[in-house]
Amino acid sequence: MSLPTDSLTPTPGSALAGHLSALRAKWGWFVALGLLMLIAGMIVLGNTALGTVVSVLFIGTVLAISGVAQIFHAFQVKGWGAFAFWLLDGLLYLAAGVVAFAEPLLAATVLTLLIGAALLVGGIFRLVAAFQMRPAANWGWIAASAVLTVLLGLLIIAGWPVSGLWVLGLFLGVDLVFNGLAVLMLGLRLKK
């Protein structure tokens, strides 16, 4: 005889517990991945120029693949009347990918300038938003993060074009280290 609770759908808590037990069995993979990411991050931080080139080559690969896909897509949707748009957009992506491979330092310099400008503009917008939120609690945290973002953008732009040699590598290295620590800690926590 079945109980009435047998036909009930599982609760989010019980579903989460099932997923956690499956993850606990793989804790060692998380630890290994975390350590690998930490080591890679430290290597990149030790040579940010190499990290910058690796970042540019990755971005170039993604752009080139996207460009080829869009060019192929353009020929699939000729009847829509937007053939020229898709084709030109695909050619632009493909050209950007080729430039990233042919001139990685030039691409890194351009990307660094764009990142610096984006940080500067984004920080200014966030600062304006923080002052508009001013009566709200903790608006100062948003303002502080905005000021730091503006300063980081100014630092990158002030050091440009030389900053193009290290900024992308620094960002990649810091990301790998923090991600590696997070995954490592998750793996160690899953072991318990």
C-alpha positions as MATLAB code, in Angstrom:
seq = 'MSLPTDSLTPTPGSALAGHLSALRAKWGWFVALGLLMLIAGMIVLGNTALGTVVSVLFIGTVLAISGVAQIFHAFQVKGWGAFAFWLLDGLLYLAAGVVAFAEPLLAATVLTLLIGAALLVGGIFRLVAAFQMRPAANWGWIAASAVLTVLLGLLIIAGWPVSGLWVLGLFLGVDLVFNGLAVLMLGLRLKK';
ca = [
       0.000    0.000    0.000;
       1.330    3.408   -0.910;
       1.238    6.343    1.406;
      -0.271    9.674    0.306;
       3.164   11.269    0.523;
       4.575    8.874   -2.107;
       2.762   10.701   -4.894;
       3.869   14.181   -3.819;
       6.443   15.975   -5.892;
       9.811   16.405   -4.236;
      10.402   19.627   -2.369;
      13.166   21.986   -3.471;
      15.043   21.064   -0.314;
      14.965   17.338   -1.049;
      15.945   17.932   -4.680;
      18.869   20.066   -3.524;
      19.946   17.370   -1.066;
      19.969   14.837   -3.918;
      22.144   17.121   -6.046;
      24.507   17.779   -3.143;
      25.036   14.080   -2.505;
      25.892   13.594   -6.179;
      28.341   16.514   -5.986;
      29.917   15.191   -2.781;
      30.977   12.081   -4.650;
      32.954   14.315   -7.042;
      34.596   16.600   -4.469;
      38.077   15.617   -5.632;
      37.391   16.941   -9.143;
      36.456   20.316   -7.689;
      39.640   20.407   -5.630;
      41.764   19.437   -8.660;
      40.077   22.041  -10.867;
      40.462   24.706   -8.201;
      44.156   23.946   -7.786;
      44.681   23.942  -11.561;
      42.948   27.316  -11.873;
      44.996   28.714   -8.981;
      48.261   27.576  -10.570;
      47.208   28.947  -13.979;
      46.224   32.250  -12.367;
      49.555   32.562  -10.613;
      51.413   31.801  -13.841;
      49.404   34.487  -15.623;
      49.988   36.976  -12.791;
      53.694   36.176  -13.018;
      53.645   37.057  -16.729;
      50.722   39.366  -17.466;
      51.961   40.017  -21.018;
      51.604   36.303  -21.792;
      48.173   36.331  -20.176;
      47.214   39.301  -22.335;
      48.260   37.498  -25.520;
      46.369   34.357  -24.459;
      43.264   36.473  -23.768;
      43.493   38.174  -27.154;
      43.962   34.879  -28.981;
      40.935   33.432  -27.199;
      38.838   36.475  -28.078;
      40.135   36.299  -31.662;
      39.118   32.662  -31.924;
      35.614   33.406  -30.653;
      35.271   36.356  -33.058;
      36.478   34.349  -36.048;
      34.148   31.420  -35.305;
      31.230   33.828  -34.789;
      32.061   35.597  -38.039;
      32.101   32.372  -40.043;
      28.812   31.332  -38.432;
      27.191   34.668  -39.303;
      28.431   34.522  -42.893;
      26.963   31.024  -43.187;
      23.754   32.305  -41.589;
      23.566   35.164  -44.105;
      23.359   32.691  -46.960;
      20.644   30.747  -45.139;
      18.328   33.771  -44.723;
      18.772   35.469  -48.096;
      15.011   35.779  -48.515;
      14.598   37.988  -45.422;
      16.124   41.005  -47.080;
      18.781   41.393  -44.394;
      21.367   39.353  -46.279;
      23.803   42.272  -46.606;
      23.527   43.077  -42.897;
      24.289   39.528  -41.785;
      27.064   39.146  -44.339;
      28.779   42.427  -43.431;
      28.389   41.749  -39.726;
      29.926   38.310  -40.178;
      32.766   39.717  -42.245;
      33.442   42.316  -39.553;
      33.605   39.654  -36.842;
      35.846   37.485  -38.999;
      38.141   40.436  -39.767;
      38.379   41.316  -36.066;
      39.315   37.706  -35.287;
      41.972   37.690  -38.015;
      43.415   40.987  -36.733;
      43.538   39.557  -33.196;
      45.629   36.651  -34.501;
      47.788   38.677  -36.885;
      48.419   41.584  -34.473;
      47.690   40.420  -30.911;
      49.455   43.398  -29.318;
      47.467   45.888  -31.408;
      44.261   44.045  -30.522;
      45.241   44.028  -26.840;
      45.903   47.774  -26.975;
      42.514   48.495  -28.554;
      40.663   46.169  -26.167;
      42.428   47.742  -23.188;
      41.385   51.231  -24.268;
      37.793   50.017  -24.658;
      37.876   48.406  -21.206;
      39.295   51.591  -19.660;
      36.603   53.699  -21.324;
      33.867   51.258  -20.302;
      35.049   51.303  -16.680;
      35.203   55.096  -16.666;
      31.744   55.591  -18.185;
      30.179   52.762  -16.160;
      31.678   54.153  -12.962;
      30.342   57.638  -13.694;
      26.849   56.235  -14.370;
      27.000   54.207  -11.151;
      28.134   57.275   -9.198;
      25.188   59.296  -10.523;
      22.851   56.423   -9.617;
      24.354   56.233   -6.119;
      23.699   59.920   -5.470;
      20.133   59.511   -6.727;
      19.702   56.674   -4.195;
      21.234   58.831   -1.462;
      18.485   58.647    1.140;
      18.495   54.837    0.893;
      20.557   52.807    3.331;
      24.039   51.795    2.199;
      24.057   54.042   -0.877;
      27.651   54.867    0.071;
      28.810   51.364   -0.869;
      27.583   51.875   -4.417;
      29.227   55.300   -4.508;
      32.518   53.839   -3.231;
      32.490   51.071   -5.828;
      31.716   53.670   -8.498;
      34.661   55.838   -7.438;
      36.975   52.802   -7.523;
      35.685   51.884  -10.985;
      36.258   55.436  -12.255;
      39.780   55.432  -10.780;
      40.544   52.069  -12.379;
      39.295   53.323  -15.752;
      41.400   56.485  -15.416;
      44.451   54.435  -14.422;
      44.089   52.203  -17.485;
      43.519   55.130  -19.850;
      46.352   57.209  -18.338;
      48.766   54.324  -18.855;
      47.580   53.603  -22.374;
      49.010   52.274  -24.745;
      51.521   50.586  -22.405;
      48.678   49.333  -20.195;
      47.603   47.268  -23.212;
      50.486   44.918  -22.448;
      49.332   43.943  -18.961;
      45.690   44.847  -18.236;
      43.995   41.890  -19.933;
      46.543   39.494  -18.434;
      46.048   40.987  -14.981;
      42.264   40.649  -15.260;
      42.616   37.043  -16.484;
      45.057   36.167  -13.704;
      42.929   37.708  -10.950;
      39.827   35.962  -12.313;
      41.605   32.585  -12.414;
      42.918   32.983   -8.863;
      39.557   33.993   -7.369;
      37.639   31.375   -9.356;
      40.214   28.751   -8.417;
      39.910   29.627   -4.729;
      36.113   29.459   -4.922;
      36.095   26.065   -6.656;
      38.797   24.713   -4.308;
      36.852   25.831   -1.229;
      33.662   24.323   -2.662;
      35.446   21.010   -3.217;
      36.881   20.984    0.283;
      33.478   21.845    1.729;
      31.828   19.051   -0.258;
      34.303   16.566    1.225;
      32.922   17.176    4.732;
];
